[in-house]
Every structure is written in C-alpha cells, then in structure tokens.
Amino acid sequence: MKKIVKNLIIALFTFVVLGILINGNFVKDKYVLNNWNQKVPDQILLDEPSTCVYVTEFNDTSFDTLVIPKIIGNLFKVYLNGEEIYSYGTKTGNIWSYTYVVPLKNLSSNKNILKIEIFGLYDAGLPRFPFLTDRISALIYQNFQNFLRHDFYIISIGISFVAGIISFFLGYLLKSKQISQSYDLFGLFLILTAIALFDYQVRTFHFNEITFLIFKKLFLISTYFSSLFYIAALEKYKLKRFRTKWLIWYVFFVSLLPVFSFDFNNYAKFSTVSNMLMLIVLLFVIYDVLYLKMSKLYFSTFFIVFSYIHIILYFLYVRSYHFQGFLTGYGTAFLSISVILMLIDEFEKMVAETNELSNSRYIDPLTKAYNRNILEKLDNSNVEGFFVLIDLDNFKELNDRFGHEKGDEILKKFSNLIIENIRKEDLFIRLGGDEFALIVNLDDPKSFVERLRKLSINVINLDFSYGIVKFSKFSESYRLADKLLYDMKSRNKNK
C-alpha cells in the first residue's frame, strides 16, 4: 500500500509541476492583451467550418513582439492596423500545440488595432491571453514552450516506436509462447501509442477535408486500442490469459462513435462522448496494474491516467480554463520507458534462469566437469583440436577397497586438479565413472597431457592412461582414442 500511495503522490506532484511549467507565463516584462471583442480565453465549437475574429486595441508600448501562447483552429492570420503581418497553417493544418511569435511592424504612436482571424473546421479560439513583450523574451518563451508542448511529443513518438520494436524483438527471442504473446501485445500498445501521438504534432497539411478527418479518426482510435492492448498485455504477462475480453467489444463500440462521424461537427461531439466512455477503460488500467502488483508501472500509469482525465475534463466542462497544456506525451513517454525497462529486466532474468538451467543440464554435479549431455552440442559445433580420452588407473580397486565416498572424493580431487590447470576454452568432460575426456586445441597435446599426468601423480598420487586423436565426430574420435588408451593400459600393466 505504501508503494501505491508513494507513486500516486509522486505522479500527481510531477503532473502538477509540469502543468505549471507548460501553462505558466513566466515572462516578467510583458503587456497582457486581456480586452477582446470576444471571450478570451475560450474555445468555440463550430457548427460548420468558419472564421472567428478577435479584435483588441492597445496604446503605444515599448514592446515590439506579439506572443500567441496557443491557437485553436487550423489557420490564422494576424493584422495590425489593417495590414496583414503574419499567417500560419492551412485549412487542414494542425497548429494548436505551438506558441507563435509575431514581430510587430508600423506600430502607431497612439492607438493600435490588433485583429486575429482564426479559421477552424470544427473549433476555433484563443485558449490563453496573447501578450506583448520584447523579441528576446518572446523567443526564449517560445522555445521553452515549444519544447514542452511540441518537441517532447516528437521524443515521445520516438520512444514509443523504438520501445515497441524492442518489445517485438524480445518476444521473438523468447521460447515461451504465452510470455512471447505478452511482449507482442506490449509492442502493439507502444506502436499504437506512437501513432496516436501524431495528433499532437504541428502540421500544415494540404489534404482535403475528408482525408484530414480520416487522419483524426485514425489517431483517436489508435489511442483507444492502445489502452486495450495495454490491459491485454498486463493480463497475459501476469495471468497468462486475457481475462477481460469483453473490453474488446466495449472499445470497438466506443470507436464506432468517431468512425461514423461524417463531418467535423459530429466528430467533435461524438469524440467527446467516446472520450468520456473511455474512462471505464482507464479505470480498468488502474485496477489491473494495482491488482497484478505491477509496481514498476505504478508511477507512469497514474501519470498517464491523470493526463487523460485532464483532457476529458477540458473537453467536457472547462474549455476556458488556463490549465490547458496537455501532458499526454509525458505520460506516454514515462509509460513507454517503464514498460520497456520492465520487459528488458524480465527478459534478462529469464535468460539468466535459462542459462542456469542450461548449464546445470551440462554440468556433472559431483566433479563440476561437463557431463555427457555436452556431446550433443559438440557434433553440431565447429570445435577443433585434439580429443583426449582419460581413464584413471586402478580406480575400481580403490573404490572397492575404501568405499564409494572415498572414490567420489578422489574423483573430485582429480577433476579440480584438471580444471585448475586447463584453459577456459578447453573442454573437460566426465563420460561416466572414472572415464573423462579433454578437448584441447594445442600444437603439442601429448606434452600438455603428460604434464597433467605428472601433476596428478605428485599431488593426489593418482595415475591415468590416455589416448589422443584429432577430434572429428565424437563417436569416431572416441573409438580411435579408446584403442590408444587400451594400448597404454596394457603397456602399463606389463611394466
């Protein structure tokens, strides 16, 4: 519970701080234009594509630059004393996430009339008060705001897209089908999230209105289905099954509302309703993360839920309030980073566990030498060098005389001696009983083996016989080496 509360507080604190930075106006020397012919700040929903006109007057000031913190619409033009001095966008432009700086020309020494015409397909407005300041202050403010409200979204798209590709790749490497499917679902969530974030980018499209509306629908529906895939991924990841399959039909139904909006006016209305309905999916996101105890996702999930609730509240109730800078990109970036770090960490654990199991399969528990299971790998590898077959002399008599515990002790001492005196790239294998094998890539393997033999005699008072052949296939190498080993044993017995 402490983790939940801690992450909730941190997420809320981060959300508020970023919101203040994005929505605050920290320019000290400025003249705020707060007296317009229409309500400002505001966002007007239009019944049909049209132009809204905002007019204000101001006297001579020492400032030479107009700053428009935010524009709602697709195209706007700025007039000063009847002369057009700036324009940006197209009839299908996406311009709302930029801050605009307009140099003021031919200022009157007395009264100046400023007019801003905003064309919108389905909405238009000035959601924040424009203000006058000097050019340096305006550019500093513009760069700061555009990084927070626009450039970071580009970073978020990149993070989500790359994280999605990594998730797919890690899923491909995993052998477990169920876990692999959860990685694929996380990948789909991240890719769809990246697509949805394109709606937050400034673009000056030259498409027709139908194409622009299709793109708007695509971005919105990507948001909905990314949430669905996120829940499916969480449940597959933890429960090995997607238990809330009914959400598929729910999200599909919610998506139909904007899909079957055939004009921008209906799209604006239906998308607001569908956004409200998606609150249920967001509640399931919180529930799943908490229920499944995905502690690594607490902070990012809380943050992104705050950001979506903020958007829904904005469109439902308070379009004229000042806290309008959306933080979805930050939530998405935090969530993408959290998900991919979690998946990479889990992947590394699974690889480590697999390696541990794999190693234990190939290691003889008594001597810590490789066991016979390693032989299946040798025939399918490019191992080169010499095969040395080793058999301990008189081991059976020692075992019978002193017992199996003493015999095991001798085997361990012999193995430790060999392992300590061979290279990392050499292979030391226990074939069974007191029979061992070495695979070494040396110019003079016989001298090397003789040195090991002398060490064995001097340190643990144990001699062995051996046969050395060029390594090819194990069965063939073993047959030839065994014959040489037998010949050596015969010679030793006859001494």
C-alpha positions as CSV (number, residue, x, y, z in Angstrom):
1,M,0.0,0.0,0.0
2,K,2.9,2.4,0.8
3,K,4.3,1.9,-2.7
4,I,0.9,2.7,-4.3
5,V,0.5,5.9,-2.2
6,K,4.1,7.0,-2.7
7,N,3.8,6.6,-6.5
8,L,0.4,8.2,-6.6
9,I,1.8,11.3,-4.8
10,I,4.9,11.5,-7.0
11,A,2.8,11.1,-10.1
12,L,0.4,13.8,-9.0
13,F,3.2,16.1,-8.0
14,T,5.1,15.6,-11.3
15,F,1.8,16.2,-13.2
16,V,1.1,19.5,-11.4
17,V,4.7,20.8,-11.7
18,L,4.8,20.0,-15.5
19,G,1.4,21.5,-15.9
20,I,2.5,24.7,-14.2
21,L,5.6,24.9,-16.4
22,I,3.6,24.3,-19.6
23,N,0.7,26.6,-18.7
24,G,2.5,29.3,-16.8
25,N,3.7,32.6,-18.2
26,F,7.0,33.5,-16.6
27,V,7.9,36.4,-18.8
28,K,8.4,39.3,-16.4
29,D,8.2,42.3,-18.8
30,K,5.0,42.0,-20.7
31,Y,1.7,43.7,-21.6
32,V,-1.2,41.2,-21.5
33,L,-3.9,41.7,-24.0
34,N,-7.0,40.8,-22.0
35,N,-9.7,43.0,-23.5
36,W,-11.1,41.5,-26.7
37,N,-14.3,41.8,-28.6
38,Q,-15.0,38.1,-27.8
39,K,-14.4,36.0,-24.7
40,V,-10.8,35.0,-24.2
41,P,-9.6,32.6,-23.1
42,D,-12.1,30.3,-24.9
43,Q,-12.6,27.5,-27.4
44,I,-15.6,27.7,-29.6
45,L,-17.2,24.5,-31.1
46,L,-18.3,25.5,-34.7
47,D,-21.5,24.2,-36.4
48,E,-19.6,24.3,-39.7
49,P,-16.2,25.4,-40.9
50,S,-15.9,29.2,-40.4
51,T,-13.7,32.0,-39.2
52,C,-13.6,33.6,-35.8
53,V,-12.4,37.2,-35.5
54,Y,-10.7,38.5,-32.3
55,V,-10.1,42.3,-32.1
56,T,-8.4,44.3,-29.4
57,E,-6.8,47.8,-29.0
58,F,-3.7,48.9,-27.2
59,N,-1.8,52.1,-26.9
60,D,1.9,52.7,-27.7
61,T,4.2,50.4,-25.7
62,S,7.9,49.8,-25.6
63,F,7.3,46.2,-26.8
64,D,7.8,45.1,-30.4
65,T,6.7,41.5,-30.4
66,L,3.3,39.7,-30.1
67,V,3.2,36.3,-28.4
68,I,0.3,34.0,-29.0
69,P,0.7,31.2,-26.5
70,K,-1.8,28.9,-28.2
71,I,-4.2,28.9,-31.1
72,I,-7.2,26.6,-31.6
73,G,-8.0,26.2,-35.2
74,N,-6.4,25.2,-38.5
75,L,-5.3,28.6,-40.0
76,F,-4.8,32.0,-38.5
77,K,-3.8,35.5,-39.7
78,V,-2.7,38.5,-37.7
79,Y,-3.5,42.1,-38.8
80,L,-2.1,45.2,-37.2
81,N,-3.8,48.5,-38.1
82,G,-5.5,46.9,-41.1
83,E,-2.3,45.3,-42.5
84,E,-1.7,41.6,-42.5
85,I,1.6,40.9,-40.7
86,Y,1.6,37.1,-40.1
87,S,-0.2,33.9,-41.2
88,Y,0.3,30.2,-40.4
89,G,-1.4,26.9,-41.2
90,T,-3.8,25.7,-43.9
91,K,-7.4,24.8,-43.9
92,T,-6.4,21.3,-42.8
93,G,-3.5,22.4,-40.6
94,N,-2.8,21.1,-37.1
95,I,-1.4,24.2,-35.3
96,W,-2.7,24.1,-31.7
97,S,0.4,22.8,-29.9
98,Y,2.7,25.7,-30.9
99,T,3.5,29.0,-29.4
100,Y,3.7,31.8,-32.0
101,V,5.9,34.9,-32.0
102,V,4.9,37.7,-34.3
103,P,7.1,40.8,-34.9
104,L,5.0,44.0,-34.8
105,K,5.6,46.4,-37.7
106,N,4.5,50.0,-38.2
107,L,3.2,50.5,-34.6
108,S,1.2,53.6,-34.2
109,S,2.3,56.1,-31.5
110,N,-1.3,56.3,-30.3
111,K,-3.9,53.6,-30.7
112,N,-3.1,50.3,-32.4
113,I,-5.8,47.8,-33.5
114,L,-4.8,44.2,-33.5
115,K,-7.0,41.6,-35.2
116,I,-6.6,37.8,-35.2
117,E,-8.6,35.8,-37.7
118,I,-8.8,32.1,-36.9
119,F,-10.3,29.6,-39.4
120,G,-11.5,26.3,-37.9
121,L,-13.0,23.2,-39.4
122,Y,-14.9,22.3,-36.1
123,D,-13.4,24.5,-33.4
124,A,-11.5,27.8,-33.0
125,G,-10.4,30.1,-30.3
126,L,-7.7,31.8,-28.2
127,P,-7.4,29.5,-25.1
128,R,-4.8,31.8,-23.5
129,F,-4.3,35.5,-23.4
130,P,-1.8,36.8,-26.1
131,F,0.7,39.4,-24.8
132,L,3.3,41.8,-25.9
133,T,7.0,41.7,-24.9
134,D,10.4,42.3,-26.3
135,R,11.8,40.0,-29.0
136,I,14.4,38.2,-26.9
137,S,12.0,37.4,-24.1
138,A,9.4,36.3,-26.7
139,L,11.9,33.9,-28.4
140,I,13.0,32.4,-25.0
141,Y,9.4,31.8,-24.0
142,Q,8.6,30.4,-27.4
143,N,11.5,27.9,-27.4
144,F,10.7,26.8,-23.9
145,Q,7.0,26.3,-24.6
146,N,7.5,24.6,-27.9
147,F,9.9,22.1,-26.4
148,L,7.5,21.3,-23.6
149,R,4.3,21.3,-25.7
150,H,5.6,20.1,-29.1
151,D,9.2,18.8,-29.3
152,F,8.8,16.5,-26.4
153,Y,5.9,14.8,-28.2
154,I,8.3,14.0,-31.1
155,I,10.6,12.5,-28.5
156,S,7.7,10.5,-27.1
157,I,6.8,9.2,-30.5
158,G,10.4,8.0,-31.0
159,I,10.5,6.5,-27.5
160,S,7.2,4.6,-28.0
161,F,8.0,3.4,-31.5
162,V,11.5,2.2,-30.6
163,A,10.2,0.6,-27.4
164,G,7.5,-1.2,-29.4
165,I,10.1,-2.6,-31.9
166,I,12.3,-3.8,-28.9
167,S,9.3,-5.4,-27.3
168,F,8.5,-7.3,-30.5
169,F,12.2,-8.4,-30.9
170,L,12.4,-9.6,-27.3
171,G,9.2,-11.5,-27.7
172,Y,10.6,-13.2,-30.8
173,L,13.6,-14.4,-28.9
174,L,11.6,-16.0,-26.1
175,K,10.6,-19.6,-26.3
176,S,7.6,-19.5,-24.1
177,K,4.6,-18.8,-26.3
178,Q,2.5,-17.2,-23.6
179,I,5.2,-14.8,-22.4
180,S,6.1,-14.0,-26.1
181,Q,2.5,-13.1,-26.7
182,S,2.5,-10.6,-23.8
183,Y,5.6,-9.0,-25.3
184,D,3.9,-8.7,-28.7
185,L,0.8,-7.1,-27.0
186,F,3.0,-4.6,-25.3
187,G,4.6,-3.9,-28.7
188,L,1.2,-3.3,-30.2
189,F,0.3,-0.9,-27.4
190,L,3.6,1.0,-27.8
191,I,3.3,1.3,-31.6
192,L,-0.4,2.4,-31.5
193,T,0.6,4.9,-28.8
194,A,3.2,6.4,-31.1
195,I,0.6,6.6,-33.9
196,A,-1.9,8.4,-31.6
197,L,0.7,11.0,-30.6
198,F,1.0,12.2,-34.2
199,D,-2.3,14.1,-33.5
200,Y,-0.3,16.3,-31.1
201,Q,2.2,17.5,-33.7
202,V,2.1,20.8,-35.6
203,R,1.4,20.0,-39.3
204,T,0.4,22.2,-42.2
205,F,-1.4,19.6,-44.3
206,H,-2.6,20.3,-47.8
207,F,-5.1,17.4,-47.8
208,N,-8.7,17.8,-48.4
209,E,-11.1,17.8,-45.5
210,I,-12.2,14.2,-45.9
211,T,-8.5,13.0,-45.7
212,F,-7.9,15.2,-42.7
213,L,-10.9,13.8,-40.9
214,I,-9.8,10.2,-41.6
215,F,-6.4,11.0,-40.0
216,K,-8.1,12.5,-37.0
217,K,-10.2,9.3,-36.6
218,L,-7.1,7.1,-37.0
219,F,-5.2,8.9,-34.3
220,L,-8.1,8.8,-31.9
221,I,-8.9,5.2,-32.5
222,S,-5.2,4.3,-32.0
223,T,-5.5,5.8,-28.6
224,Y,-8.4,3.7,-27.7
225,F,-7.0,0.4,-28.9
226,S,-3.6,1.1,-27.4
227,S,-5.3,1.2,-24.0
228,L,-7.0,-2.2,-24.8
229,F,-3.7,-3.8,-25.8
230,Y,-2.1,-2.4,-22.7
231,I,-4.7,-4.2,-20.5
232,A,-4.4,-7.4,-22.6
233,A,-0.6,-7.3,-22.3
234,L,-0.7,-6.8,-18.5
235,E,-3.0,-9.8,-18.0
236,K,-1.2,-12.0,-20.4
237,Y,2.1,-11.1,-18.8
238,K,0.9,-11.8,-15.2
239,L,-2.1,-14.2,-15.6
240,K,-1.0,-15.9,-18.8
241,R,-4.5,-15.1,-20.2
242,F,-6.6,-12.2,-21.3
243,R,-9.4,-12.3,-18.7
244,T,-11.4,-9.1,-19.6
245,K,-12.1,-10.0,-23.2
246,W,-15.4,-8.1,-23.1
247,L,-13.3,-4.9,-23.3
248,I,-12.7,-5.8,-26.9
249,W,-16.3,-5.3,-27.7
250,Y,-16.6,-2.2,-25.5
251,V,-13.6,-0.4,-27.1
252,F,-14.9,-1.5,-30.6
253,F,-18.3,0.1,-29.7
254,V,-16.7,3.3,-28.4
255,S,-14.6,3.5,-31.5
256,L,-17.7,3.4,-33.7
257,L,-18.8,6.8,-32.5
258,P,-16.0,8.8,-34.1
259,V,-15.7,6.4,-37.0
260,F,-19.3,7.1,-38.1
261,S,-18.9,10.8,-37.8
262,F,-19.2,12.0,-41.3
263,D,-18.4,15.7,-40.7
264,F,-16.2,17.6,-38.3
265,N,-19.1,18.9,-36.2
266,N,-20.3,15.4,-35.4
267,Y,-16.8,14.3,-34.9
268,A,-16.2,16.9,-32.2
269,K,-19.4,15.9,-30.4
270,F,-19.0,12.1,-30.7
271,S,-15.3,12.1,-29.8
272,T,-16.1,14.0,-26.6
273,V,-18.7,11.3,-25.7
274,S,-16.3,8.4,-26.7
275,N,-13.5,10.0,-24.6
276,M,-15.9,10.0,-21.7
277,L,-16.7,6.4,-22.2
278,M,-13.1,5.5,-22.3
279,L,-12.9,6.5,-18.6
280,I,-14.1,2.9,-17.9
281,V,-11.1,1.5,-19.7
282,L,-8.8,3.8,-17.8
283,L,-10.3,2.6,-14.5
284,F,-9.5,-1.0,-15.7
285,V,-5.9,0.1,-16.4
286,I,-5.5,1.3,-12.8
287,Y,-7.3,-1.8,-11.4
288,D,-5.1,-4.2,-13.4
289,V,-1.8,-2.5,-12.5
290,L,-2.7,-2.5,-8.8
291,Y,-4.3,-5.9,-8.7
292,L,-1.5,-7.5,-10.6
293,K,1.0,-5.7,-8.4
294,M,3.0,-4.2,-11.3
295,S,4.9,-1.9,-9.1
296,K,7.3,-0.8,-11.8
297,L,4.3,0.7,-13.7
298,Y,2.6,2.5,-10.8
299,F,4.1,5.9,-11.4
300,S,3.7,6.0,-15.2
301,T,0.2,4.5,-15.1
302,F,-1.0,7.1,-12.6
303,F,0.5,9.9,-14.6
304,I,-1.0,8.9,-17.9
305,V,-4.4,8.4,-16.3
306,F,-4.2,11.9,-14.8
307,S,-3.3,13.3,-18.3
308,Y,-6.3,11.6,-20.0
309,I,-8.7,12.6,-17.2
310,H,-7.4,16.2,-17.7
311,I,-8.1,16.0,-21.4
312,I,-11.6,14.7,-20.8
313,L,-12.4,17.3,-18.2
314,Y,-11.1,20.0,-20.5
315,F,-13.4,19.0,-23.4
316,L,-16.4,18.3,-21.2
317,Y,-16.5,21.3,-18.9
318,V,-13.8,23.9,-18.8
319,R,-12.6,24.8,-22.2
320,S,-12.0,28.3,-21.0
321,Y,-9.7,27.5,-18.1
322,H,-6.0,28.2,-18.2
323,F,-4.6,24.7,-17.4
324,Q,-4.8,23.6,-21.0
325,G,-1.4,22.2,-21.9
326,F,-1.9,18.5,-22.4
327,L,0.6,16.2,-20.7
328,T,-0.3,13.0,-22.7
329,G,3.1,12.9,-24.3
330,Y,4.9,13.0,-21.0
331,G,2.6,10.2,-19.6
332,T,3.2,8.2,-22.8
333,A,7.0,8.6,-22.6
334,F,7.0,7.7,-18.9
335,L,4.8,4.6,-19.6
336,S,6.8,3.5,-22.6
337,I,10.1,3.8,-20.7
338,S,8.6,1.9,-17.7
339,V,7.2,-0.9,-19.9
340,I,10.4,-1.4,-21.9
341,L,12.6,-1.3,-18.8
342,M,10.3,-3.8,-17.1
343,L,10.4,-6.1,-20.1
344,I,14.1,-5.9,-20.5
345,D,14.6,-6.6,-16.8
346,E,12.3,-9.6,-17.0
347,F,14.0,-10.8,-20.3
348,E,17.4,-10.7,-18.6
349,K,16.1,-12.7,-15.6
350,M,14.6,-15.3,-17.9
351,V,17.8,-15.5,-19.9
352,A,19.8,-15.9,-16.7
353,E,17.4,-18.6,-15.5
354,T,17.6,-20.4,-18.8
355,N,21.4,-20.2,-18.8
356,E,21.5,-21.6,-15.2
357,L,19.2,-24.4,-16.1
358,S,21.1,-25.0,-19.3
359,N,24.4,-25.0,-17.5
360,S,23.1,-27.4,-14.9
361,R,22.0,-29.7,-17.6
362,Y,25.5,-29.9,-19.0
363,I,27.4,-30.0,-15.6
364,D,28.2,-33.1,-13.7
365,P,27.1,-32.4,-10.1
366,L,29.9,-34.4,-8.4
367,T,33.0,-33.3,-10.4
368,K,31.8,-30.0,-11.9
369,A,33.1,-31.2,-15.2
370,Y,30.8,-31.2,-18.3
371,N,28.7,-34.3,-18.5
372,R,27.7,-36.5,-21.5
373,N,24.9,-34.0,-22.4
374,I,27.5,-31.7,-23.8
375,L,28.3,-34.3,-26.5
376,E,25.1,-33.5,-28.4
377,K,26.4,-29.9,-28.9
378,L,29.9,-31.0,-29.9
379,D,28.8,-32.8,-33.1
380,N,26.9,-29.7,-34.2
381,S,29.7,-27.2,-33.5
382,N,32.9,-26.1,-35.1
383,V,35.1,-27.4,-32.2
384,E,38.6,-28.1,-33.4
385,G,41.7,-29.6,-31.7
386,F,42.6,-33.0,-30.1
387,F,40.4,-35.4,-28.3
388,V,42.0,-36.9,-25.2
389,L,40.3,-39.9,-23.6
390,I,41.3,-40.4,-19.9
391,D,40.8,-43.4,-17.7
392,L,42.0,-43.4,-14.1
393,D,44.4,-46.3,-13.3
394,N,43.3,-48.8,-10.6
395,F,40.3,-46.7,-9.7
396,K,38.0,-49.7,-9.4
397,E,40.3,-51.3,-6.8
398,L,40.5,-48.1,-4.8
399,N,36.7,-47.8,-4.9
400,D,36.2,-51.4,-3.8
401,R,38.8,-51.1,-1.1
402,F,37.9,-47.7,0.5
403,G,34.2,-47.4,-0.5
404,H,32.3,-45.1,-2.8
405,E,32.6,-42.0,-0.6
406,K,36.4,-42.2,-0.9
407,G,36.0,-42.9,-4.6
408,D,33.9,-39.8,-5.0
409,E,36.5,-37.8,-3.1
410,I,39.2,-39.0,-5.4
411,L,37.1,-38.1,-8.5
412,K,36.5,-34.6,-7.1
413,K,40.2,-34.0,-6.4
414,F,41.2,-35.2,-9.8
415,S,38.6,-33.0,-11.5
416,N,39.6,-30.0,-9.5
417,L,43.2,-30.5,-10.4
418,I,42.4,-30.8,-14.2
419,I,40.0,-27.8,-14.2
420,E,42.6,-25.6,-12.4
421,N,45.3,-26.5,-15.0
422,I,43.5,-26.2,-18.3
423,R,42.4,-23.1,-20.2
424,K,38.9,-21.6,-20.3
425,E,38.5,-22.7,-23.9
426,D,39.4,-26.3,-23.2
427,L,36.6,-28.8,-22.5
428,F,36.8,-31.3,-19.7
429,I,34.1,-33.9,-19.7
430,R,33.1,-36.7,-17.4
431,L,31.9,-39.5,-19.6
432,G,31.0,-41.8,-16.8
433,G,32.6,-43.5,-13.7
434,D,36.3,-42.8,-13.8
435,E,36.3,-42.1,-17.6
436,F,37.0,-38.5,-18.7
437,A,37.7,-36.6,-21.9
438,L,39.6,-33.5,-22.8
439,I,39.3,-31.5,-26.0
440,V,42.2,-29.1,-26.4
441,N,43.5,-27.1,-29.4
442,L,47.2,-27.2,-28.9
443,D,50.2,-27.9,-31.2
444,D,51.6,-30.5,-28.8
445,P,48.8,-32.0,-26.8
446,K,50.8,-35.0,-25.7
447,S,53.2,-32.8,-23.7
448,F,50.3,-31.0,-22.1
449,V,48.6,-34.2,-21.1
450,E,51.8,-35.6,-19.7
451,R,52.2,-32.5,-17.6
452,L,48.7,-33.1,-16.2
453,R,49.5,-36.7,-15.6
454,K,52.7,-35.8,-13.5
455,L,50.6,-33.3,-11.5
456,S,48.0,-35.9,-10.8
457,I,50.7,-38.4,-9.6
458,N,52.6,-35.9,-7.5
459,V,49.6,-34.0,-5.9
460,I,46.9,-36.8,-5.4
461,N,49.0,-39.9,-6.0
462,L,46.8,-40.9,-8.9
463,D,47.9,-42.0,-12.4
464,F,45.8,-42.3,-15.5
465,S,46.0,-43.7,-19.0
466,Y,45.0,-41.8,-22.1
467,G,44.6,-41.9,-25.8
468,I,44.9,-38.8,-28.1
469,V,43.4,-38.4,-31.6
470,K,42.5,-35.5,-33.8
471,F,38.9,-34.5,-33.0
472,S,36.2,-35.0,-35.6
473,K,32.8,-36.6,-34.6
474,F,32.7,-37.8,-31.0
475,S,31.8,-41.4,-31.8
476,E,34.7,-41.8,-34.2
477,S,37.1,-39.8,-32.0
478,Y,36.1,-41.9,-29.0
479,R,36.6,-45.2,-30.9
480,L,40.1,-44.3,-32.0
481,A,41.2,-42.8,-28.7
482,D,39.8,-45.8,-26.8
483,K,42.0,-48.1,-28.8
484,L,45.1,-46.0,-27.9
485,L,44.1,-45.8,-24.3
486,Y,43.7,-49.5,-24.1
487,D,47.1,-50.0,-25.6
488,M,48.6,-47.7,-23.0
489,K,46.9,-49.5,-20.1
490,S,48.2,-52.8,-21.5
491,R,51.8,-51.4,-21.5
492,N,51.4,-50.0,-18.0
493,K,50.3,-53.4,-16.7
494,N,53.1,-55.2,-18.3
495,K,55.7,-52.9,-16.7
